[in-house]
Amino acid sequence: MMLEGEIIKFYRKKAGLTQEQLGKGICSTTHVSKIERGQTAYSPEIIKLFSERLHIDIEKEMEALRDIESRLQQWHTAMIMQRPKEMDSIKEELAAFPFLMASNYAVLYQLLQARYWIMKMDIQRARTLLQHVQDKYSDFSPYEMSLLRHVLGMFYINEFSSSESDNHQKAIQVLREIRIEEYGNPEYYYHLAVAYHCISARVPAYLYAEKALQHFKHTNNFLRAFNAESIMLLQMAEDTRLDFREVAARYERLIEDTEIFQANGIKAMLLNNLGYEYFRRNEYALAHPFYQRAMQMAEPSTIIYIQRLYSYLNNGFEGKLIPKGKLIQKVKEGLAAAKERKSYLYKLLFQLLLYRIEGAEEAYYEVLEKQAFPYFVSNRHMTLLHRYGKQLYEYYANSKQYEKAVAITAIFMEPIH
């Protein structure tokens, strides 16, 4: 009864008819209203007369609507399994459905749309949809509420307009409110692991990544299993009790496994991560080929390419692995790309790197003091804050600017709000 009422209501409004006009000669306006809301019984003859007046095939429309829920769940599964072609195909199919937004599936549809745009890295569209859903609807089913929290968690992890640290804390908060017995999708453990990793909470990051890994293996979701294991490896690499050679060997085995499944995006991420692990151990020559391969696998001009280009060039500079002339040329290319992509962070990092290569110490510390370090502090870039804060402290101490040196020390001694 509810399905027929939804269909009648949609096509009545589409035809520009009032309830009184639709019911004229058939039934009362009150009866039309109750039928549309699924609040009364009615005879097949009434629905037949409504259908004739609206020029629709009610049986065909009902069959299509019954199929919507299963298609929405198939769309969600395609996203979880990371099947881009299937995701795009179902999206186009659903977009062509005439009254999806007027049905009881409107909330589910919009939440899945938001997730789709997050995966496509169109954060603005996702933000608009999530805001609309929260503003317009209040009566969520338990499943819809859990899905909303999951998508919000994903949004906060991928949203860069405000403090990253605050966003990761928000992600943890909403994701931990999910009740698995109502949601039935343990995939969110992976996003909890990512959020914990981003705030350097290694123990919960590892534990949730391990739970996600077991789920992905159980559901034969091998691509996502690679994702989960990569988070576990990041935590293992931080454990000084472990022999890093064992961690590196596990990285390389995982990279080989991604080749079997042609998971190039995950392979590139693992190559980049392993490059970073060598870099932070000052093993620049070992880091170099991994950074280079990861960079070459990224689409030119994208923010991921810009990030990997910086890592590759910075490592090349530290390890004296790239000739100075070529290094300057490539850093200038990276700086131009960062400006074009409006990435203030990488504009600063490339500019600082260029000054270091050119030996422009005065310009380097001026940008670091007045632009870069305040930006790292205000945006909670903790790794950069510590790395460059140490440099700035030593510069102040060596140049006898003791008050500024003390101020830098205070930043590390007190929480950043």
N, C-alpha and C positions, 0 to 999 in steps of 0.2 A: 504494500500500500504506500509506504513511504517513497519508494522509487517512482511510482507513477505520479505521485503528487509533485515531486521535485521536477519531473519532466514537464508536466502540465504547466507548472508555475513559470519555468524557464521560457517555454515557447509562447505562453500568454504575454509575458513581458516583452519578448522579442517582437511579437505581432503588434504591440502597442495597445493591447486590450486591458480594460479594467476587469476585475472579478465579476462585476455586474454584467458587463458586455459578454464575457465568456459564458456565463450561466444563463443568459436570457433565453427563455423558452425551454431550458433544460432543468435547472435547479436554482435554488436561492443563492444569493451572494455569500451568505454565511456558510452554506454547504460547500461552495467552491473553496472558501478560505480553509475550512477544516480538511478538505481533500488534499489541498496543497501542503498542509502541515502534517498530513498523515494522522489526523486525530479522529477520523470517523470511517465507518464502513460505507461502501458505495457499490452500486451495481455495475457490471461490465458494460451495460448499455450506456451509462453516463460517460464513462471513459471513452467509449467508441464515438459518442457524439462530440465530446471535447476534441478528440483527435481529428475528426472530420472538419471541425470548425478551424482548427489550427493547421490543417494540412500536413499531418505527421503520421508515421507508422509507429504506433506506441510500442508494439512488440519488438520491433527492430531497435527502437531507442532504448528500451529496457535491457535488451541483450547487450547493447554497447555499454550501458552504465554498469551492469554487473561485471563486465570485464575490466572496468577501470581499476578497481582495487588490486586485482592481480597484476595488472600492468604497472601500477605504481610500485608494488613490491618488487617486481622484476627490475624496475628502474633502480630502486635502491640497491638491489643485489648487484647489478652491473657496476654501480659506483663502488660498492664494497670490494668487489673482485677486480676493480680497475680495468674495465673493458671499455675503452673510449668509443669505439664504433657503435657498440650496443647502447651505450649511454646516450650518444647523439641521436641514434635512430629512434629510441623510445621517446626522447624529449620532443622530437619533431612530431611524432605520432600523437602524443598527449596534447601538444599545443594546438593541434587541429581539431581536438574534440570540442564540440560546440558549447556544452554547458558544464564543463568540469568545475569552473570557478563558482558556479551557482549550486553545486552539489555539496553533500556532506564530506566530500573528499578535498575540499578547497584548502583546508589547513595542511593536510598531509602533502598535497601537491606543491604548495608554496614552500614548505620546509625542505622538500626534496629539491626544488628549484634552487633554493639558497645553497644547499650542499653542492649541487652541480656547479654553480658559479664559483664557489670557493675552490673546487677542484680545478676549475678553469682559470683560477687566480684573478677573477673579476670581482674583487672584494667590494667595490662600490655597489654592484648589483645585489650581492649577497646582503650587504648592510641594509639596503633599502627594503628588501623582502622581509628580513628578520624584524625590522622595525615595524613594518606594516602588519605583520602577523601578530606581534605583541600588542600593537595599538588597537587593532580591529577585533580580535578574538579574545575570549576569556575562558570559555568552557571547553578546555582541552581534555581529550581522553588521556588516560595514564600513558598510553603508548605515544601519543602526540607530544605530551609534556616531556617524556624522556628523549624523544627525537629532537625537540626544540633545544633541550639542554646539550645534547650531543653536537648539534650543528653550531650552537653558540660557542661551545668549546673549540670546535674546529676554526670558527671565525676568529676568536680571540688569539689563537695560536698563529694565524696567518695575517692578522691585521697589524699594520705598522704605523698608523697615524699618531698613536699616543705611546706612552711608556711601554716598552716591550715587557719589562718585569711585571708591571701592573696587569698587563694583558694575560700573561702566563698564570698569574695568581687567580685572575678571574676565570680562566679556563679550568684550572684545577677545582675551583669552587663549584662551578656549574656541572662539571663532569662527575664530581663526587656525589652530587645530588641524584644522579640517575639510579633507579632501582632496577637491577638486572632482571628480576622476576617479572616486571611489567614491560620491560623493553625487549628482552630476549636477544640482544645484539652485543655480544662481548667485544666487538671490534673497538668500542670506545676505550677499552683498556690501553690500546696502542696510543691514542691521543692523550690519555693521562700520562703515559710514559714520556711522551714528547714534551708535554708541559713541565713535568718534574725535571726532565733533563735540562730544559732551558733555564731553570732556576738553580741548576747544579745540585739538585737533591738526588744523589746517585742511588741510594738504596731503594726508595719507592720507584724511581725510574726503571731500575733493573727488574724489580718484582712485577711491575705492571707490564713491562715489555715481555717478560717471560710468560705471563698469563695470556697476553695477546698472541704470542708465538704458538702456544699450545692450541688456542682457538683456531688460528689460521691453518695450522697443520691438520687439525681435526676436520676442517671444512675444505681441505685441498686448495687453499688459497695461497699458493706458493709465492706469488709476487709480494703479498703482504707479509708473509713469513720472513722474507728477506728484510723488509722494513723493520720488523720487530727485532730480528737478530742484530741488525745494524745498531739499534739503540742499546742493546745489551753490550755490544762490543765497545761502544763509546764509554760505558760505565766501567767495563773491565780495564780499558786502557788507562783509566784514572787510578786504578788500584795498584799502589806501589808494591804490594805484596806479591803481585803476579809478575812473571817473566814476560816482558813485552814481546820477546821473540815468539812466544806461543800465541799471543794476541794477534801479532802481524800474520802469522801462519794461518790463523783462523780467518782473518780478513781475506787473504789470498784464496783460500778454499771457497769462501763465500762469493768472491768475485768470479771464480771459475764456474760456480753453480749458476750465477746469473746469466752467463753466456749460453748455457744449455737452454734456458727459458727465453733467451733473447730479451732479457729485461735490461735494456740499455740505460734507462733512466736511473734505475737502482744501482747498476754497475758503476755509472759515473759518480754517483753519490758516494759509494764505497771507496772508489779510487781517491776521491777528494778527501774523504775522512782519513784514509790511511796516510795520504800525503801530509795532512795536518799533524797526525801523531808523530811522524818522523820530524816534521818541522819544529814542533815544540820541544823535541829532544835534541835540537840543533844538528840533526842528521840531514843536512840540506841536500846533499848529493843523492841520498836515498829517497827523499821527498820529491825531488825534481820530476822524475818520469811519471809518478802518480798524479801530481798536479797537472802536468802537461796533458796526459791522456784525458783526465776529467774535463779540462778546459776545452779540448778539441771535440768533445762529445756534446758540448752545450751549443744551443742555437745562438749564433752571433747577434749582438745588440740586445739580448735579453738580460735581465738583471742577474740571472744565474751565471751567464757567461762573464759579466762584469765582475762578479764576486770571485769566480775562479781565475779570471785573468789577473786580478790583484794578488791572489794567493800565490799564483805561479811566479809573477814578477817580483813580489816581495821576497819569496824564497830564493829566487835567482840572484837577487841583490845581496841578501845575507850570505849566501854561499859562494858568491863571486862566480856564478855559473853562466851568466849571460854577458856578452860584451857591452860596455857602457853605452856606446852609440845606439845599439839596437834596443837596449833597456830603456833609454830615454824616449826613443821613438814609440815603443809599445806603451809606456806609461802615459805619454801624451794622448795616445789613442784611447786608453782607458779613461783618462780624465774627461775627454770630449764625450765619450759614450755615457759616462756617469752624469754629466751635465744634461745630455739629451734625454736621458731617462729620469731626470729630476731626482737623482739619488744623492741627497746631501751628504750622507754618510760616506759613500764611495768617492764623492768629489773631494771630501776632506782627506781620505786615506791616500788617494792617488796624488793629491797635491803635496802631502807630507812626504810621500815616497820620492816624488820628483825632487824636492828640496834636498833630501838626504843624498840622492845620487849625485846631484850637482854640487854638493858640499855647501849649500846656502844655509849655514847654521842660524844666522840671525833671522832670516825669513821663516825658517822651520819652527823655531821656538815662538815666534810671534803668532803664527797660525795656530800652533799647538796650545798656547796660553789663552788666546782671545777667542778662538773659534772651536777647535776640535775638542779640547778637554772639557769645556763647559757643556758641549753637546753630548759627550759620552756620559757625563754625570747626570744631566737632566733626562737622558733616555735610558739610563741604567744598563749601558753596554759594559758589563762588569769586566769581561776579559780585556777589552780595549782600555777601560778605565784604569785597571791595574798596570797594564803594560806601559801606557803612556804616562800614567801618574808617576811611576817610578822614574821615568826619564825626566819629567818636569821637576820632580823633587831634587834629583841630582843636579839639574841645571841651576835651580835656585840656590842650593847649598854651595855649589862651586862658585857661583857669582855673588855669594854673600847676601842673597835676598832671603834672610832668615825668616822674616814674618810670613812670606809666601810659602816657604818650605814647611813651616808649622801648619799653615792652613791646609796644605796638601795632605799632611799627616793626619789631620783631624778628619778629613773625608774618609779615610780608611778605617779610622777608629770608631766612627759613628755610623749608624744605619742611614742610608740615603732615602729621604722622603720625597 
